[in-house]
Amino acid sequence: MANNNGGSSNNDHEESSPLLSKPAVGEDQKKKPNDTKSKEATAEEVASPKVCAGAGCGWTADGLPLGHGSVVGEPMGRAQWDSPLCACLGRNDEFCSSDIEVCLLGSIAPCVLYGTNVERLGSSPGAFANHCLSYSGLYLIGNSFFGWNCLAPWFSYPTRTAIRRKFNLEGSFEALNRSCGCCGSCVEDEMQREQCESTCDFATHVLCHTCALCQEGRELRRRLPHPGFNAQPVLVMIPPGEQTMGRGA
């Protein structure tokens, strides 16, 4: 018993010894509430994730948000077209000569430019010939019976809608709403907004058909390579020649 009491007294003496650092004993007690607060903060961050806002947010071509801290499914601003509708000669960059070619094709042979746009967009094989011939027929009928190209826009405007959806580009309706803010109140959901955008795509092709084709051509040439340039290099293995054993002289 005496040993036990002595041991307990020694322990008490050691715990109350002035050589022990008292702040070290209190650090464990201080860490517990901090750890609790950090766990609560982590739970709050998981429950309510941060939403990306500002100029650094955008959308990728696959429809996913781009930027630090963005959350999949959050509404982000759409990307702008590479060049305006009336920029016939395009921009002065490495694609300048290609923009001039697009302008000439749209002015002289819009059927060729339309077929090239559809082919570059990634349609099935033979899309260029099918769409180019169909466009040419509607172009000739419209100019022969009505005096202007009024039938081909009905056939070509879905390509503009497909380009806008593929690269998540801003439509005419959204641009008008952003500039004046007068059209947002008449749209209730995303389905109605997309219908308005499709209507604006059709109106753009009817009123500014050549400019619309050229804008789409410039956009596609900057974003997608031509399908003919996607061929993979083929490695040809040449077998060695016949080897004969000759006798030494």
C-alpha positions as CSV (number, residue, x, y, z in Angstrom):
1,M,0.0,0.0,0.0
2,A,2.8,2.3,0.9
3,N,4.4,1.7,-2.5
4,N,1.1,2.5,-4.2
5,N,0.7,5.7,-2.3
6,G,4.3,6.6,-3.0
7,G,3.8,5.9,-6.7
8,S,0.7,8.0,-6.8
9,S,2.4,10.8,-5.0
10,N,5.3,10.6,-7.4
11,N,2.8,10.7,-10.3
12,D,1.1,13.7,-8.8
13,H,4.5,15.3,-8.3
14,E,5.5,14.7,-11.8
15,E,2.2,16.1,-13.2
16,S,2.6,19.2,-11.1
17,S,6.3,19.5,-11.8
18,P,7.2,23.0,-13.0
19,L,9.5,21.4,-15.5
20,L,6.6,20.3,-17.6
21,S,5.4,22.9,-20.2
22,K,1.8,23.7,-19.3
23,P,0.9,25.1,-22.8
24,A,1.8,21.7,-24.2
25,V,-0.9,20.1,-22.1
26,G,-3.5,22.7,-23.1
27,E,-2.7,22.4,-26.9
28,D,-4.6,19.1,-27.1
29,Q,-7.6,20.7,-25.6
30,K,-7.4,23.7,-27.9
31,K,-7.1,21.5,-31.0
32,K,-10.3,19.7,-30.4
33,P,-12.6,22.6,-30.9
34,N,-10.5,23.7,-33.9
35,D,-10.8,20.2,-35.4
36,T,-14.5,20.3,-34.8
37,K,-14.8,23.7,-36.6
38,S,-12.8,22.4,-39.5
39,K,-15.0,19.4,-39.8
40,E,-18.1,21.6,-39.7
41,A,-16.6,23.9,-42.4
42,T,-15.8,20.9,-44.6
43,A,-19.4,19.7,-44.2
44,E,-20.7,23.1,-45.1
45,E,-18.5,23.2,-48.3
46,V,-19.7,19.8,-49.4
47,A,-23.3,20.8,-48.7
48,S,-23.1,24.1,-50.5
49,P,-20.3,24.1,-53.2
50,K,-18.9,27.3,-54.6
51,V,-20.4,28.5,-57.9
52,C,-18.0,29.8,-60.5
53,A,-18.8,33.4,-61.4
54,G,-17.0,36.0,-63.5
55,A,-15.2,36.2,-66.7
56,G,-13.2,33.1,-66.2
57,C,-16.2,30.8,-66.5
58,G,-17.3,29.3,-69.8
59,W,-18.4,26.1,-71.5
60,T,-16.5,23.5,-73.4
61,A,-17.5,22.0,-76.7
62,D,-19.0,19.0,-74.8
63,G,-21.3,21.2,-72.8
64,L,-19.2,21.1,-69.5
65,P,-18.4,24.3,-67.6
66,L,-14.8,25.5,-67.9
67,G,-12.9,27.4,-65.2
68,H,-11.7,27.0,-61.6
69,G,-14.3,26.2,-59.1
70,S,-17.0,25.5,-61.6
71,V,-19.7,22.9,-61.0
72,V,-21.1,20.7,-63.6
73,G,-24.6,21.7,-64.4
74,E,-24.4,25.3,-63.3
75,P,-25.5,27.8,-65.9
76,M,-22.5,29.6,-67.4
77,G,-22.2,32.3,-70.1
78,R,-22.0,31.1,-73.7
79,A,-19.0,31.7,-75.9
80,Q,-18.9,34.4,-78.6
81,W,-18.6,33.8,-82.3
82,D,-15.0,34.2,-83.5
83,S,-16.0,36.9,-86.0
84,P,-19.1,39.1,-86.3
85,L,-21.8,38.4,-88.9
86,C,-20.8,41.3,-91.2
87,A,-17.1,40.7,-91.0
88,C,-16.8,39.5,-94.6
89,L,-13.0,39.4,-94.7
90,G,-12.6,37.9,-91.3
91,R,-9.8,38.7,-89.0
92,N,-6.2,39.5,-89.7
93,D,-4.5,36.4,-88.2
94,E,-3.1,33.1,-89.5
95,F,-6.5,32.3,-91.1
96,C,-6.7,35.5,-93.0
97,S,-6.2,33.9,-96.4
98,S,-8.8,31.2,-95.5
99,D,-11.3,34.0,-94.6
100,I,-10.8,35.6,-98.0
101,E,-11.4,32.2,-99.7
102,V,-14.6,31.8,-97.6
103,C,-15.8,35.3,-98.7
104,L,-15.2,34.4,-102.4
105,L,-17.0,31.1,-102.1
106,G,-19.9,32.6,-100.3
107,S,-20.3,35.3,-103.0
108,I,-19.7,33.2,-106.1
109,A,-20.5,29.6,-105.2
110,P,-22.5,29.5,-101.9
111,C,-23.4,25.8,-102.6
112,V,-19.8,24.8,-102.4
113,L,-19.3,26.8,-99.1
114,Y,-22.4,25.2,-97.6
115,G,-21.3,21.7,-98.6
116,T,-17.9,22.3,-97.2
117,N,-19.4,23.6,-93.9
118,V,-21.5,20.5,-93.5
119,E,-18.6,18.2,-94.4
120,R,-16.3,19.9,-91.9
121,L,-19.0,19.8,-89.2
122,G,-18.7,16.0,-89.2
123,S,-21.6,14.5,-91.1
124,S,-21.7,11.1,-92.8
125,P,-19.5,10.3,-95.9
126,G,-20.8,11.9,-99.1
127,A,-22.3,14.8,-97.2
128,F,-20.6,17.4,-99.4
129,A,-22.1,16.1,-102.6
130,N,-25.6,15.5,-101.2
131,H,-25.9,18.9,-99.6
132,C,-24.2,20.8,-102.4
133,L,-26.5,19.3,-105.0
134,S,-29.6,19.9,-102.9
135,Y,-28.6,23.5,-102.2
136,S,-27.9,24.1,-105.9
137,G,-31.3,22.8,-106.9
138,L,-33.1,25.0,-104.4
139,Y,-30.9,28.0,-105.4
140,L,-31.8,27.6,-109.1
141,I,-35.5,27.2,-108.4
142,G,-35.7,30.2,-106.1
143,N,-33.8,32.5,-108.5
144,S,-35.8,31.2,-111.5
145,F,-39.3,31.5,-110.1
146,F,-39.0,34.2,-107.4
147,G,-36.0,36.2,-108.5
148,W,-33.9,35.6,-105.4
149,N,-32.5,32.9,-103.3
150,C,-35.5,32.3,-101.0
151,L,-35.7,28.5,-100.8
152,A,-32.1,27.5,-99.9
153,P,-32.2,29.3,-96.5
154,W,-35.0,26.9,-95.4
155,F,-32.6,24.0,-96.2
156,S,-29.3,25.5,-94.8
157,Y,-30.3,27.2,-91.5
158,P,-30.2,23.9,-89.4
159,T,-26.5,23.9,-89.9
160,R,-26.2,27.2,-88.0
161,T,-28.2,25.7,-85.2
162,A,-26.0,22.7,-85.1
163,I,-22.8,24.8,-85.0
164,R,-24.2,27.0,-82.2
165,R,-25.2,23.9,-80.1
166,K,-21.9,22.0,-80.7
167,F,-19.7,24.9,-79.5
168,N,-22.2,26.4,-77.1
169,L,-22.1,29.8,-79.0
170,E,-24.3,32.7,-78.2
171,G,-27.4,33.0,-80.3
172,S,-29.0,36.2,-81.8
173,F,-31.8,36.1,-79.3
174,E,-29.4,35.9,-76.3
175,A,-27.2,38.6,-77.7
176,L,-30.2,40.9,-78.1
177,N,-31.3,40.1,-74.6
178,R,-27.8,40.9,-73.3
179,S,-27.6,44.2,-75.1
180,C,-31.0,45.6,-74.3
181,G,-32.6,43.3,-71.8
182,C,-36.0,43.4,-73.4
183,C,-36.5,39.8,-74.5
184,G,-35.7,37.8,-71.4
185,S,-39.1,38.4,-69.8
186,C,-41.0,36.6,-72.6
187,V,-39.1,33.4,-72.1
188,E,-40.0,31.1,-69.3
189,D,-37.7,28.0,-69.7
190,E,-34.8,26.8,-71.7
191,M,-37.0,25.0,-74.2
192,Q,-38.7,28.2,-75.2
193,R,-35.3,30.0,-75.4
194,E,-34.0,27.4,-77.8
195,Q,-37.0,27.7,-80.0
196,C,-36.5,31.5,-80.1
197,E,-32.8,30.9,-81.0
198,S,-33.7,28.5,-83.8
199,T,-36.2,31.1,-85.2
200,C,-33.4,33.7,-85.1
201,D,-31.1,31.3,-86.9
202,F,-33.7,30.9,-89.6
203,A,-34.2,34.7,-89.8
204,T,-30.5,35.2,-90.1
205,H,-30.2,32.9,-93.1
206,V,-33.2,34.4,-94.8
207,L,-32.2,38.1,-94.3
208,C,-28.4,37.7,-94.4
209,H,-27.9,34.4,-96.1
210,T,-24.4,34.9,-97.6
211,C,-23.0,36.6,-94.5
212,A,-24.4,33.7,-92.3
213,L,-22.7,31.1,-94.5
214,C,-19.4,33.0,-94.4
215,Q,-19.5,33.4,-90.6
216,E,-20.2,29.7,-90.2
217,G,-17.4,28.9,-92.6
218,R,-14.9,31.1,-90.6
219,E,-16.0,29.6,-87.3
220,L,-15.6,26.0,-88.5
221,R,-12.2,26.5,-90.1
222,R,-10.8,27.9,-86.8
223,R,-12.3,25.1,-84.7
224,L,-12.3,22.0,-86.8
225,P,-9.8,20.6,-89.3
226,H,-10.9,19.4,-92.6
227,P,-11.8,15.7,-92.7
228,G,-9.4,15.2,-95.6
229,F,-6.5,16.2,-93.3
230,N,-7.2,13.6,-90.7
231,A,-5.5,10.7,-92.4
232,Q,-3.1,8.8,-90.3
233,P,0.4,8.1,-91.6
234,V,0.9,4.5,-92.8
235,L,4.0,2.7,-92.0
236,V,5.1,0.5,-94.9
237,M,7.3,-2.4,-94.0
238,I,9.7,-3.4,-96.9
239,P,10.9,-7.0,-96.6
240,P,14.6,-7.6,-97.0
241,G,15.9,-8.9,-100.3
242,E,16.9,-12.5,-100.9
243,Q,20.2,-13.4,-99.3
244,T,22.4,-16.0,-101.1
245,M,25.5,-17.6,-99.7
246,G,28.4,-17.3,-102.1
247,R,31.5,-19.4,-102.0
248,G,34.7,-17.7,-101.4
249,A,37.3,-17.8,-104.2
